[in-house]
Amino acid sequence: MKFLPAFCLSVLSAVAADGPKQSIEKLDPALDALIASDAKIETVSNGGYSWSEGPVWYKGRIVFSDVPNNVAYQWIEGDAMASVFLKPSGTDEASANQGSNGLAVDGQGRMLLCQHGTRRVARLGGDGKFEPLATKNHEGVRFNSPNDLCVAKDGSVYFTDPPYGIPKGEKAETPYHGVYKLSTDGKVSLVS
């Protein structure tokens, strides 16, 4: 299961490849246990994305972010192409250009999103609204632009916070680009 995100990313990357012959580059022989060497690569989108990120398997579909367009797309097996899953995906305004980036699913099957524009980590609620999980770091200041995340077995969420997604006109409130841990009790701590 730990290879699924890498496989999803390779499928999305294959979308841009021209020509009929496509292949999966395996960097670890352990991948053979999950994906046949002659596995068929399907094009699930015809492109048109500005910056695709964060593929995750969520409730029977692949979901991925198109960060600058503030949209998350989905592909469901049997569909000819990907379609809109969530718009807006990162900021609260559909017209803003800072959508979700990294995506993950927690142990309860809920989608977690790193959101550049709102500078937070959020959870997608059952009503389709965002529930902020982490908006400030361990020093009580806003994050730069949470980017990628993963969920540990104990339910803790680890995420990166680089500076390059800060919305135009806003300034970084923290001078470093950290890796953070969001514990299940809501406490945020700096890991690195």
Z-matrix of the N, CA and C atoms (Angstrom, degrees):
N
C 1 1.441
C 2 1.522 1 111.61
N 3 1.357 2 116.48 1 -24.86
C 4 1.455 3 117.81 2 -178.09
C 5 1.518 4 112.20 3 -70.00
N 6 1.325 5 118.81 4 -11.95
C 7 1.455 6 121.40 5 179.20
C 8 1.525 7 112.58 6 -92.09
N 9 1.333 8 118.46 7 -9.18
C 10 1.461 9 121.13 8 -175.78
C 11 1.524 10 113.09 9 -57.86
N 12 1.358 11 119.94 10 -46.55
C 13 1.470 12 117.86 11 178.53
C 14 1.530 13 112.65 12 -60.12
N 15 1.325 14 117.29 13 -40.02
C 16 1.469 15 119.71 14 179.15
C 17 1.523 16 110.24 15 -65.18
N 18 1.329 17 117.04 16 -39.22
C 19 1.454 18 120.02 17 178.43
C 20 1.525 19 110.50 18 -65.62
N 21 1.339 20 116.66 19 -44.20
C 22 1.469 21 120.04 20 178.41
C 23 1.519 22 110.31 21 -58.18
N 24 1.330 23 116.27 22 -42.66
C 25 1.458 24 120.27 23 179.68
C 26 1.515 25 110.80 24 -64.46
N 27 1.335 26 117.35 25 -39.03
C 28 1.467 27 119.07 26 179.55
C 29 1.524 28 110.73 27 -66.80
N 30 1.323 29 117.41 28 -34.37
C 31 1.463 30 120.44 29 177.03
C 32 1.523 31 109.72 30 -66.01
N 33 1.336 32 116.66 31 -44.74
C 34 1.462 33 119.73 32 178.89
C 35 1.521 34 110.92 33 -64.55
N 36 1.326 35 117.54 34 -38.06
C 37 1.460 36 120.91 35 178.54
C 38 1.520 37 110.94 36 -66.54
N 39 1.310 38 116.88 37 -34.08
C 40 1.463 39 120.72 38 -179.46
C 41 1.519 40 111.86 39 -66.05
N 42 1.329 41 116.34 40 -19.98
C 43 1.462 42 120.95 41 179.23
C 44 1.520 43 110.86 42 -57.08
N 45 1.325 44 115.65 43 -38.42
C 46 1.460 45 120.05 44 -175.80
C 47 1.526 46 112.93 45 -81.68
N 48 1.319 47 117.83 46 -11.32
C 49 1.463 48 120.63 47 -176.63
C 50 1.525 49 110.95 48 -72.75
N 51 1.330 50 115.84 49 137.56
C 52 1.458 51 120.91 50 177.34
C 53 1.521 52 109.69 51 -93.35
N 54 1.315 53 115.96 52 158.30
C 55 1.453 54 120.63 53 174.82
C 56 1.509 55 112.35 54 89.88
N 57 1.339 56 115.84 55 161.86
C 58 1.452 57 120.94 56 -174.47
C 59 1.532 58 114.23 57 -78.08
N 60 1.345 59 118.79 58 -25.74
C 61 1.462 60 120.71 59 -175.00
C 62 1.521 61 110.61 60 -92.44
N 63 1.323 62 116.03 61 115.76
C 64 1.456 63 122.05 62 176.15
C 65 1.513 64 107.59 63 -128.21
N 66 1.310 65 116.86 64 149.74
C 67 1.455 66 119.68 65 179.12
C 68 1.522 67 109.62 66 -143.70
N 69 1.318 68 114.62 67 163.47
C 70 1.454 69 121.69 68 178.46
C 71 1.521 70 107.61 69 -99.95
N 72 1.311 71 116.82 70 124.90
C 73 1.459 72 120.98 71 176.49
C 74 1.520 73 107.76 72 -88.04
N 75 1.320 74 116.48 73 117.96
C 76 1.459 75 121.35 74 -178.39
C 77 1.522 76 108.86 75 -100.11
N 78 1.306 77 116.15 76 124.42
C 79 1.454 78 121.73 77 179.96
C 80 1.520 79 111.93 78 -98.29
N 81 1.322 80 116.69 79 -9.21
C 82 1.457 81 121.39 80 -179.67
C 83 1.529 82 107.62 81 -142.69
N 84 1.340 83 117.82 82 127.02
C 85 1.469 84 120.51 83 -179.81
C 86 1.531 85 113.25 84 -58.79
N 87 1.324 86 118.12 85 -21.14
C 88 1.461 87 120.79 86 179.30
C 89 1.526 88 111.60 87 -62.48
N 90 1.324 89 116.92 88 -20.48
C 91 1.463 90 120.53 89 178.76
C 92 1.532 91 111.16 90 -65.07
N 93 1.339 92 116.63 91 -24.46
C 94 1.468 93 120.60 92 178.87
C 95 1.527 94 112.15 93 -59.23
N 96 1.322 95 117.16 94 -27.34
C 97 1.461 96 120.62 95 179.13
C 98 1.526 97 111.76 96 -71.78
N 99 1.334 98 116.64 97 -17.38
C 100 1.459 99 120.53 98 -177.60
C 101 1.518 100 114.08 99 -109.28
N 102 1.335 101 115.94 100 -33.37
C 103 1.462 102 120.26 101 -174.34
C 104 1.524 103 109.40 102 -130.96
N 105 1.316 104 116.71 103 124.77
C 106 1.464 105 121.13 104 178.29
C 107 1.524 106 109.88 105 -64.81
N 108 1.322 107 116.49 106 146.51
C 109 1.468 108 119.97 107 -178.09
C 110 1.528 109 111.78 108 -64.32
N 111 1.327 110 117.35 109 -23.46
C 112 1.462 111 120.14 110 178.92
C 113 1.537 112 111.94 111 -105.62
N 114 1.334 113 116.27 112 23.71
C 115 1.466 114 120.53 113 -179.61
C 116 1.521 115 110.49 114 -58.13
N 117 1.313 116 115.27 115 141.11
C 118 1.461 117 121.29 116 179.81
C 119 1.528 118 109.39 117 -80.57
N 120 1.325 119 116.07 118 132.55
C 121 1.461 120 121.31 119 175.19
C 122 1.519 121 107.44 120 -95.64
N 123 1.327 122 115.54 121 123.87
C 124 1.458 123 120.61 122 179.20
C 125 1.521 124 110.03 123 -104.03
N 126 1.304 125 116.69 124 139.08
C 127 1.455 126 121.29 125 172.67
C 128 1.518 127 107.35 126 -82.26
N 129 1.331 128 116.09 127 117.95
C 130 1.460 129 120.27 128 -177.85
C 131 1.523 130 111.64 129 -104.18
N 132 1.309 131 115.73 130 1.14
C 133 1.452 132 120.26 131 178.72
C 134 1.512 133 109.09 132 -159.59
N 135 1.303 134 115.90 133 151.37
C 136 1.458 135 119.37 134 177.53
C 137 1.517 136 111.20 135 -98.37
N 138 1.325 137 116.62 136 18.76
C 139 1.463 138 121.13 137 177.00
C 140 1.507 139 111.98 138 85.19
N 141 1.313 140 115.32 139 -149.55
C 142 1.452 141 120.31 140 -177.72
C 143 1.515 142 112.80 141 88.94
N 144 1.329 143 116.47 142 7.67
C 145 1.456 144 120.42 143 179.19
C 146 1.517 145 109.09 144 -93.03
N 147 1.319 146 115.38 145 148.52
C 148 1.459 147 120.10 146 177.71
C 149 1.518 148 111.27 147 -81.93
N 150 1.342 149 115.81 148 -38.01
C 151 1.465 150 119.06 149 -172.99
C 152 1.529 151 107.15 150 -164.93
N 153 1.314 152 117.05 151 92.97
C 154 1.464 153 120.04 152 -177.36
C 155 1.525 154 110.11 153 -87.83
N 156 1.324 155 115.73 154 139.74
C 157 1.464 156 123.65 155 -173.67
C 158 1.521 157 110.79 156 -149.34
N 159 1.318 158 115.26 157 163.50
C 160 1.450 159 123.75 158 163.48
C 161 1.507 160 118.54 159 61.99
N 162 1.338 161 120.35 160 42.47
C 163 1.466 162 117.91 161 -178.91
C 164 1.528 163 111.77 162 -63.80
N 165 1.317 164 115.53 163 138.63
C 166 1.454 165 120.97 164 179.83
C 167 1.533 166 108.43 165 -146.81
N 168 1.319 167 116.33 166 146.55
C 169 1.463 168 121.78 167 174.85
C 170 1.518 169 107.01 168 -86.96
N 171 1.331 170 117.08 169 120.63
C 172 1.457 171 121.66 170 -173.82
C 173 1.523 172 109.73 171 -141.54
N 174 1.316 173 116.15 172 114.65
C 175 1.465 174 122.54 173 175.52
C 176 1.525 175 112.68 174 49.41
N 177 1.332 176 116.32 175 51.54
C 178 1.457 177 121.31 176 174.13
C 179 1.511 178 115.69 177 79.42
N 180 1.310 179 117.49 178 20.78
C 181 1.471 180 120.79 179 -178.70
C 182 1.522 181 109.81 180 -151.23
N 183 1.322 182 116.03 181 158.36
C 184 1.457 183 121.03 182 169.52
C 185 1.520 184 106.18 183 -92.59
N 186 1.322 185 116.01 184 129.36
C 187 1.462 186 121.79 185 176.72
C 188 1.522 187 107.17 186 -118.93
N 189 1.329 188 117.17 187 137.15
C 190 1.464 189 121.12 188 177.22
C 191 1.520 190 109.64 189 -144.74
N 192 1.322 191 115.31 190 155.98
C 193 1.467 192 122.44 191 -176.72
C 194 1.516 193 111.62 192 -94.54
N 195 1.315 194 116.20 193 144.44
C 196 1.463 195 123.30 194 164.83
C 197 1.525 196 104.15 195 -114.17
N 198 1.337 197 115.43 196 92.26
C 199 1.461 198 122.30 197 -166.78
C 200 1.529 199 113.99 198 -54.54
N 201 1.348 200 120.14 199 -59.12
C 202 1.466 201 119.22 200 -175.12
C 203 1.530 202 114.21 201 -64.63
N 204 1.319 203 116.65 202 -25.43
C 205 1.465 204 119.50 203 -179.14
C 206 1.526 205 113.42 204 -89.64
N 207 1.356 206 116.28 205 -1.52
C 208 1.462 207 121.25 206 175.31
C 209 1.532 208 112.45 207 58.69
N 210 1.338 209 115.10 208 42.19
C 211 1.462 210 121.39 209 -178.25
C 212 1.526 211 109.16 210 -135.35
N 213 1.319 212 116.86 211 141.81
C 214 1.461 213 122.17 212 167.69
C 215 1.526 214 106.22 213 -110.34
N 216 1.323 215 115.51 214 132.26
C 217 1.459 216 121.56 215 -179.53
C 218 1.518 217 109.78 216 -106.24
N 219 1.333 218 115.41 217 160.46
C 220 1.458 219 122.09 218 177.68
C 221 1.516 220 109.87 219 -132.20
N 222 1.314 221 114.57 220 149.06
C 223 1.449 222 120.16 221 169.93
C 224 1.512 223 106.68 222 -129.94
N 225 1.325 224 115.01 223 126.38
C 226 1.457 225 122.85 224 179.10
C 227 1.516 226 107.32 225 -113.13
N 228 1.326 227 116.34 226 133.02
C 229 1.461 228 119.47 227 -179.31
C 230 1.523 229 109.77 228 -54.08
N 231 1.314 230 114.94 229 132.40
C 232 1.455 231 121.49 230 -177.20
C 233 1.517 232 112.19 231 103.49
N 234 1.334 233 116.45 232 -23.60
C 235 1.470 234 120.03 233 176.10
C 236 1.518 235 109.02 234 -76.63
N 237 1.305 236 116.46 235 144.38
C 238 1.461 237 120.45 236 179.02
C 239 1.521 238 111.07 237 -68.45
N 240 1.307 239 117.68 238 -39.11
C 241 1.466 240 122.05 239 -176.37
C 242 1.527 241 110.48 240 -145.29
N 243 1.314 242 115.53 241 167.46
C 244 1.460 243 121.69 242 176.58
C 245 1.528 244 110.00 243 -68.47
N 246 1.326 245 115.37 244 153.07
C 247 1.465 246 121.21 245 179.27
C 248 1.530 247 108.94 246 -135.71
N 249 1.312 248 116.54 247 168.10
C 250 1.463 249 121.14 248 -179.74
C 251 1.527 250 109.59 249 -65.70
N 252 1.313 251 115.70 250 130.42
C 253 1.463 252 122.78 251 176.01
C 254 1.527 253 110.57 252 -103.04
N 255 1.332 254 115.97 253 -41.44
C 256 1.453 255 120.78 254 -174.02
C 257 1.524 256 109.81 255 -151.63
N 258 1.319 257 116.79 256 122.75
C 259 1.460 258 121.44 257 177.45
C 260 1.519 259 108.25 258 -147.09
N 261 1.316 260 118.76 259 117.92
C 262 1.455 261 128.25 260 0.98
C 263 1.527 262 111.36 261 -75.33
N 264 1.326 263 115.06 262 158.12
C 265 1.459 264 119.58 263 -178.41
C 266 1.522 265 113.26 264 -108.95
N 267 1.315 266 117.24 265 -11.52
C 268 1.457 267 118.06 266 -174.87
C 269 1.502 268 114.85 267 -133.61
N 270 1.298 269 117.20 268 -49.14
C 271 1.456 270 119.15 269 177.40
C 272 1.512 271 107.26 270 -100.78
N 273 1.283 272 115.42 271 170.63
C 274 1.456 273 119.24 272 -178.34
C 275 1.520 274 113.01 273 -81.60
N 276 1.321 275 116.72 274 -11.88
C 277 1.459 276 120.91 275 179.70
C 278 1.521 277 109.63 276 -104.38
N 279 1.307 278 117.11 277 128.73
C 280 1.465 279 121.14 278 -177.97
C 281 1.520 280 112.47 279 -63.39
N 282 1.326 281 117.92 280 -23.27
C 283 1.459 282 119.84 281 -177.03
C 284 1.524 283 113.28 282 -88.13
N 285 1.328 284 117.72 283 -15.49
C 286 1.466 285 120.62 284 -178.46
C 287 1.522 286 110.10 285 -66.73
N 288 1.328 287 116.18 286 151.39
C 289 1.463 288 118.90 287 -173.31
C 290 1.517 289 113.82 288 -105.68
N 291 1.289 290 118.69 289 29.91
C 292 1.457 291 121.09 290 177.74
C 293 1.522 292 109.39 291 -127.28
N 294 1.311 293 115.80 292 85.79
C 295 1.449 294 120.11 293 -177.02
C 296 1.508 295 113.95 294 -86.70
N 297 1.314 296 114.97 295 -166.62
C 298 1.456 297 120.43 296 177.27
C 299 1.519 298 109.30 297 -66.29
N 300 1.315 299 115.31 298 158.43
C 301 1.455 300 121.73 299 176.65
C 302 1.520 301 106.48 300 -122.08
N 303 1.325 302 117.95 301 -104.48
C 304 1.454 303 120.76 302 -179.98
C 305 1.519 304 112.22 303 -65.22
N 306 1.325 305 115.45 304 144.33
C 307 1.460 306 122.70 305 178.84
C 308 1.522 307 108.82 306 -126.78
N 309 1.315 308 116.92 307 150.99
C 310 1.463 309 122.05 308 175.59
C 311 1.524 310 107.73 309 -152.97
N 312 1.316 311 115.26 310 168.41
C 313 1.460 312 121.45 311 176.76
C 314 1.519 313 107.42 312 -123.93
N 315 1.329 314 117.08 313 130.07
C 316 1.462 315 119.65 314 -179.38
C 317 1.525 316 110.82 315 -82.04
N 318 1.319 317 116.32 316 178.07
C 319 1.456 318 122.06 317 -176.68
C 320 1.515 319 114.38 318 -64.73
N 321 1.320 320 117.11 319 -13.34
C 322 1.458 321 121.59 320 178.29
C 323 1.521 322 111.87 321 -102.09
N 324 1.348 323 116.26 322 9.55
C 325 1.459 324 120.92 323 176.38
C 326 1.516 325 114.80 324 80.63
N 327 1.326 326 117.64 325 15.85
C 328 1.464 327 121.24 326 -179.27
C 329 1.530 328 110.16 327 -96.13
N 330 1.325 329 115.86 328 142.89
C 331 1.460 330 119.98 329 -179.52
C 332 1.522 331 110.79 330 -80.39
N 333 1.347 332 114.67 331 134.38
C 334 1.455 333 122.54 332 174.24
C 335 1.518 334 107.75 333 -111.94
N 336 1.328 335 116.58 334 143.68
C 337 1.463 336 121.36 335 -176.69
C 338 1.521 337 110.59 336 -133.23
N 339 1.320 338 116.65 337 136.70
C 340 1.460 339 121.65 338 165.57
C 341 1.521 340 105.35 339 -87.16
N 342 1.310 341 116.84 340 126.52
C 343 1.464 342 120.82 341 -175.74
C 344 1.527 343 109.78 342 -119.11
N 345 1.341 344 115.15 343 111.95
C 346 1.462 345 120.70 344 -178.51
C 347 1.522 346 112.44 345 -62.14
N 348 1.317 347 117.14 346 -55.11
C 349 1.461 348 121.72 347 -171.59
C 350 1.512 349 114.19 348 -60.64
N 351 1.321 350 117.08 349 -37.95
C 352 1.461 351 120.48 350 179.36
C 353 1.519 352 111.79 351 -94.79
N 354 1.342 353 115.91 352 -1.38
C 355 1.467 354 122.84 353 173.67
C 356 1.526 355 111.77 354 55.82
N 357 1.345 356 115.22 355 49.44
C 358 1.460 357 119.52 356 -175.41
C 359 1.519 358 111.43 357 -149.46
N 360 1.329 359 114.07 358 171.01
C 361 1.459 360 122.75 359 167.52
C 362 1.522 361 105.07 360 -108.18
N 363 1.324 362 116.20 361 131.49
C 364 1.462 363 120.27 362 -176.53
C 365 1.525 364 110.31 363 -133.97
N 366 1.313 365 114.57 364 166.10
C 367 1.461 366 121.90 365 175.31
C 368 1.523 367 106.85 366 -117.76
N 369 1.317 368 115.96 367 141.60
C 370 1.458 369 121.14 368 176.02
C 371 1.521 370 108.04 369 -82.69
N 372 1.318 371 116.18 370 117.16
C 373 1.453 372 120.83 371 -179.10
C 374 1.519 373 111.78 372 -77.36
N 375 1.304 374 116.46 373 164.24
C 376 1.455 375 121.74 374 178.76
C 377 1.517 376 113.16 375 -61.03
N 378 1.339 377 116.15 376 -21.82
C 379 1.459 378 121.21 377 178.96
C 380 1.528 379 112.41 378 -90.33
N 381 1.349 380 116.84 379 4.51
C 382 1.459 381 120.91 380 179.72
C 383 1.516 382 114.12 381 84.61
N 384 1.326 383 117.21 382 1.99
C 385 1.465 384 120.99 383 178.98
C 386 1.527 385 109.67 384 -96.04
N 387 1.329 386 114.98 385 155.92
C 388 1.457 387 120.97 386 179.74
C 389 1.524 388 110.74 387 -85.08
N 390 1.330 389 115.70 388 135.25
C 391 1.458 390 122.46 389 175.12
C 392 1.523 391 107.15 390 -110.81
N 393 1.343 392 119.03 391 109.38
C 394 1.463 393 120.31 392 -179.69
C 395 1.530 394 111.13 393 -61.95
N 396 1.326 395 116.41 394 132.35
C 397 1.461 396 121.57 395 176.82
C 398 1.522 397 110.97 396 -106.94
N 399 1.330 398 116.48 397 -39.10
C 400 1.467 399 121.46 398 179.95
C 401 1.522 400 108.22 399 -144.05
N 402 1.322 401 116.30 400 117.48
C 403 1.461 402 121.28 401 179.86
C 404 1.527 403 111.99 402 -117.40
N 405 1.334 404 116.33 403 -18.33
C 406 1.468 405 120.96 404 -179.38
C 407 1.521 406 109.73 405 -134.89
N 408 1.324 407 115.02 406 151.61
C 409 1.458 408 119.12 407 -178.66
C 410 1.530 409 111.27 408 -82.49
N 411 1.316 410 116.00 409 -171.47
C 412 1.461 411 122.38 410 -176.74
C 413 1.530 412 112.91 411 -64.56
N 414 1.341 413 117.26 412 -15.73
C 415 1.464 414 121.72 413 178.39
C 416 1.531 415 111.75 414 -99.32
N 417 1.320 416 116.83 415 2.29
C 418 1.455 417 120.85 416 177.11
C 419 1.518 418 115.36 417 83.16
N 420 1.340 419 117.80 418 15.53
C 421 1.463 420 120.60 419 177.22
C 422 1.525 421 109.78 420 -112.38
N 423 1.332 422 115.38 421 158.00
C 424 1.463 423 119.71 422 -177.27
C 425 1.523 424 111.61 423 -63.25
N 426 1.312 425 114.79 424 149.89
C 427 1.459 426 120.86 425 174.58
C 428 1.517 427 109.43 426 -69.03
N 429 1.332 428 115.74 427 164.96
C 430 1.465 429 120.83 428 174.19
C 431 1.525 430 109.00 429 -72.36
N 432 1.320 431 116.43 430 -69.78
C 433 1.465 432 121.97 431 -179.95
C 434 1.524 433 108.87 432 -166.60
N 435 1.341 434 117.36 433 85.49
C 436 1.464 435 119.49 434 -179.80
C 437 1.526 436 111.43 435 -46.66
N 438 1.329 437 115.37 436 135.67
C 439 1.454 438 121.07 437 -167.13
C 440 1.525 439 113.73 438 -117.79
N 441 1.301 440 117.67 439 -64.91
C 442 1.467 441 122.08 440 -178.96
C 443 1.516 442 109.22 441 -127.24
N 444 1.324 443 116.19 442 154.16
C 445 1.451 444 119.78 443 -177.96
C 446 1.515 445 111.48 444 -149.34
N 447 1.330 446 114.67 445 160.05
C 448 1.463 447 121.16 446 173.84
C 449 1.521 448 107.38 447 -146.42
N 450 1.325 449 115.24 448 157.94
C 451 1.456 450 121.69 449 -177.96
C 452 1.520 451 108.24 450 -111.97
N 453 1.330 452 116.34 451 126.34
C 454 1.461 453 121.96 452 178.12
C 455 1.528 454 109.97 453 -80.49
N 456 1.330 455 115.94 454 165.27
C 457 1.463 456 120.64 455 -179.55
C 458 1.524 457 112.48 456 -58.69
N 459 1.342 458 116.86 457 -31.70
C 460 1.464 459 119.84 458 -179.53
C 461 1.528 460 112.98 459 -81.25
N 462 1.338 461 117.43 460 1.30
C 463 1.457 462 121.93 461 178.65
C 464 1.517 463 114.42 462 94.32
N 465 1.332 464 117.25 463 -8.78
C 466 1.465 465 119.97 464 176.62
C 467 1.522 466 109.40 465 -65.46
N 468 1.325 467 115.82 466 148.61
C 469 1.459 468 121.86 467 178.92
C 470 1.523 469 107.91 468 -113.20
N 471 1.322 470 116.33 469 126.79
C 472 1.460 471 122.27 470 175.78
C 473 1.522 472 107.56 471 -106.60
N 474 1.342 473 116.24 472 136.23
C 475 1.458 474 118.75 473 -179.66
C 476 1.522 475 111.32 474 -148.26
N 477 1.331 476 114.77 475 155.00
C 478 1.459 477 121.84 476 177.92
C 479 1.525 478 109.29 477 -97.24
N 480 1.337 479 114.69 478 157.13
C 481 1.464 480 120.21 479 -176.72
C 482 1.532 481 110.74 480 -140.81
N 483 1.334 482 117.93 481 73.85
C 484 1.467 483 121.15 482 179.23
C 485 1.534 484 111.09 483 -79.44
N 486 1.337 485 117.64 484 173.13
C 487 1.459 486 120.22 485 -177.11
C 488 1.520 487 115.34 486 -91.21
N 489 1.331 488 118.80 487 -12.65
C 490 1.463 489 119.55 488 -166.79
C 491 1.523 490 115.45 489 -76.38
N 492 1.304 491 119.73 490 -4.77
C 493 1.459 492 120.36 491 178.32
C 494 1.517 493 113.62 492 -104.93
N 495 1.330 494 116.95 493 8.43
C 496 1.467 495 119.29 494 179.60
C 497 1.528 496 108.57 495 -64.46
N 498 1.324 497 117.10 496 128.39
C 499 1.470 498 119.36 497 -179.78
C 500 1.528 499 112.00 498 -57.60
N 501 1.318 500 115.89 499 146.57
C 502 1.470 501 121.47 500 179.61
C 503 1.523 502 109.93 501 -56.89
N 504 1.316 503 114.69 502 138.90
C 505 1.453 504 120.30 503 179.50
C 506 1.516 505 113.76 504 89.31
N 507 1.333 506 117.58 505 -13.29
C 508 1.460 507 120.87 506 177.86
C 509 1.521 508 108.94 507 -102.15
N 510 1.328 509 115.74 508 155.85
C 511 1.460 510 120.96 509 -178.77
C 512 1.518 511 110.02 510 -114.64
N 513 1.325 512 114.57 511 153.12
C 514 1.460 513 119.97 512 174.28
C 515 1.522 514 108.64 513 -64.73
N 516 1.309 515 116.26 514 139.68
C 517 1.458 516 120.43 515 177.80
C 518 1.518 517 111.20 516 -102.94
N 519 1.310 518 116.40 517 -10.14
C 520 1.455 519 120.93 518 176.36
C 521 1.527 520 107.76 519 -125.51
N 522 1.328 521 118.11 520 137.47
C 523 1.463 522 120.95 521 -173.94
C 524 1.528 523 115.09 522 -80.92
N 525 1.319 524 118.49 523 -4.26
C 526 1.460 525 120.47 524 -177.30
C 527 1.524 526 110.47 525 -121.84
N 528 1.312 527 114.09 526 165.60
C 529 1.465 528 121.82 527 -177.48
C 530 1.516 529 106.34 528 -115.89
N 531 1.305 530 116.77 529 96.83
C 532 1.448 531 120.96 530 -167.89
C 533 1.506 532 116.43 531 -102.33
N 534 1.327 533 112.38 532 173.02
C 535 1.459 534 123.42 533 167.94
C 536 1.522 535 104.58 534 -112.39
N 537 1.318 536 116.35 535 127.64
C 538 1.457 537 121.52 536 -174.52
C 539 1.523 538 111.15 537 -118.76
N 540 1.328 539 113.66 538 158.21
C 541 1.461 540 121.67 539 173.29
C 542 1.525 541 107.44 540 -118.86
N 543 1.313 542 115.65 541 127.63
C 544 1.459 543 122.33 542 172.66
C 545 1.524 544 106.43 543 -106.06
N 546 1.332 545 116.69 544 107.24
C 547 1.463 546 121.43 545 -178.55
C 548 1.524 547 110.49 546 -74.69
N 549 1.306 548 115.97 547 163.81
C 550 1.464 549 120.54 548 -178.66
C 551 1.526 550 112.17 549 -64.37
N 552 1.341 551 117.67 550 -19.52
C 553 1.467 552 120.71 551 177.20
C 554 1.528 553 112.48 552 -87.26
N 555 1.359 554 116.95 553 3.74
C 556 1.457 555 121.75 554 178.13
C 557 1.517 556 114.78 555 91.17
N 558 1.322 557 117.55 556 -2.57
C 559 1.466 558 121.19 557 -179.54
C 560 1.526 559 109.85 558 -75.78
N 561 1.345 560 115.50 559 134.70
C 562 1.462 561 121.78 560 177.41
C 563 1.522 562 108.40 561 -105.86
N 564 1.333 563 116.60 562 131.78
C 565 1.462 564 120.75 563 176.96
C 566 1.519 565 109.48 564 -134.40
N 567 1.328 566 115.30 565 149.72
C 568 1.457 567 122.17 566 178.44
C 569 1.519 568 108.49 567 -83.28
N 570 1.334 569 116.70 568 125.47
C 571 1.462 570 121.89 569 179.48
C 572 1.522 571 109.79 570 -93.92
N 573 1.314 572 115.72 571 -44.13
C 574 1.464 573 120.11 572 -177.06
C 575 1.516 574 110.07 573 -153.27
